[in-house]
Amino acid sequence: MKRIRTFIVSSIVGGFLIVVPLYLAMLLLLKAMASLAGLVRPFASLLPNWMPAENLLALVLVVLLCFLVGALVRTRVGRSIRERAETSLFDRIPGYAVIRSLTLQMVGQGKENVWKPAFVEIEDALVPSFII
């Protein structure tokens, strides 16, 4: 009975951790497309009526903007801008530095070798943990 309950709870939590970020990403994408709809409306009127041109052009514009920002961040100037914004803006958010450090340590890109990832057996299950 305990294994069934553990399976159900872990399945719900696992599904939640997958579905919620996808849902939030889709909401953010749709919100960005809606905010750009007015900008692309004049161009959309040039295309045929049977085509959902306004939504399509807004999606293309959002993807293009994401590409440009991603390409900019890969340059030296972009990295310095990101680092400045991170230190002046994001580090003021409570808990941001801790979560960022923890995430970098989990993927193995952290600068510190203080935290080592490991699995610990707790109640017949392997649980991710850190050796400090």
C-alpha positions, 0 to 999 in steps of 0.5 A: 500500500505504501508503494502505491501511495509513493508511486501516485504521489511521485507521479503527480509531483513529476507530472506537475513539474513537467506540465506547469513550466510548459503551461507557463511557457505557452502562456508567456508565448501567447501573451508575447504574440498578443502584445505584438499583434498590433505591430504586425497587423498592417503587414498581416492585411497584405496576406490572404484572408484565409491565412492566420497571418496576424498570429503567424507573423507575431509568432515569427517575430517572437521566435526571431526576437528570442533568436536575436537575444540568444545570439547577443548573449553569446557574444562578449558584449552580451555576456557583459551586459547579462552579468551587469544586469544580473548583479544590479537587478537579479541579485537583489531578488531574495533567493535568486543567488541561492537558486542560481548557484544550486542550479549551476551546481546540479548541471555541473557548471558551478565554479565551486566544488563544494557541492557534489551531486549524489543519490541517497537511499531513503525508504527504498528509493534513490533520492537526489542529494548533495554532498557538502 
